Amino acid sequence: MTRTTSPTAEAAGPAPAGRAAYLVLGMHRSGTSAATQVLALAGADLPQNVMPGDEYNAKGYFEPWRIAIFNDQRLRAAGGAWDDPFAFPYRPLEPREERRWVTRATDLFDEEYGAARYPLMKDPRVSVLLPLWLTALAELSFAPRVVIPVRHPLEVAGSLAKRNGFPPEKSVLLWAAYMLAAEAGSRGLPRAFVSYEGLLADWRGQAERIESGHGARLPKLDARAEKAIDGFLTSELRHNAPLGRLSETPVSGPLAARVFEWFEAAARGEAPPTEVLDTVALQFAELSKAMSAFVSPVTCALDLARSDLLEARQRAEFEEGRAGALDAEVRALQAAREAEAEQARTLMAAAERELDEILGDS
């Protein structure tokens, strides 16, 4: 991409002097990892502790695992979980308790990003906890820039069926909840909706859409970054084709179909009326009243077990990596010492020869 940036981004010029935080919002398995890596390669700053890849996402999740664990804890504090379809709308706590969570969020963000000018945070849970995180970012003097990838909910459902064993009805409802939360929480902020398929087919066009939506260029989208992004965005990232008709998915399909239609239009660069989503959100609230009592206690308990396992796994991998780094440092120091000792022996031998020559001449 030879900086064929959109007119809006060109008019905005380079990124402003203040610090901006990039937030990638949306449902799990919806293309957030691909969008995050594009932003990271284009100059945004990943956190110190990033969740590694696995058999479900070999190229990596790019999630700050400590922040993900924090978000799980905050969801449980309000009786929810990441896979609670009714975690939207946001559930505020009693004011003093809410203030404690905001303080924890700001401290954790500082620890993970330090002095980064363009921190990049991708954890789907942020979508349903956006009021908390926007408060924290404001207190840290960061201007948020939002990116929302749009992927067909039945593709997301196929991926979640493989990874978590979720039935499509649940996955589609989860997708709708996260997308409704991401859109409602980011209204009025600089934001861009990007097509997941478009990202794989023509990421440069989607990058221009991001720059236009933010009114600012990406921090460092140069030729080197373009080459790296070309190498990252391959067909391997496309795992699941949508199966069936979304509107025919039991219970959640008709509602999700209206949400998807809105986001598809937004990803094409249109400006669909947000009143459509407000109407869907009211229908969602009615569904929540009827069903949430059967869902939240179970998902909260399961999420606690999953979160504990995740934290144990991430800490073990972190300690293993740190031990490996220390071992490599020790080996490097030993090699340096051996090289210095060899050099000293060489110098000593040369000095002895020179002394022998001097004494021999005398």
Buried (B, 14 or more C-beta within 10 A) or exposed (E): BEBEBBEBBEEBEEBEEEBBBBBBBBBBBBBBBBBBBBBBBBBBBBBEBBBBEEEEBEBBBBBBBBBBBBBBBBBBBBBBBBBBBBBBBBBEBEEEEBEEBBEBBBEBBEBBBEEBBBBBBBBBBBBBBBBBBBBBBEEBEBBBBBBBBBBBBBBBBBBBBEBBEBEBBBBBBBBBBBBBBBBBBBEEBBBBBBBBBBBBEBBBBBBBBBBBBBBBBBBEBEEEBBEBBEEBBEEEBBEBEBEEEBEEBEBBBBBBBBBBBBBBBBBEEEEBEBEBBEEBBEEBBEBBEEBBEEBBEEBBEBBBEBBEEBBEBBBEBBEEEEEEEEEEEEEEEEEEEEEEEEEEEEEEEEEEEEEEEEEEEE
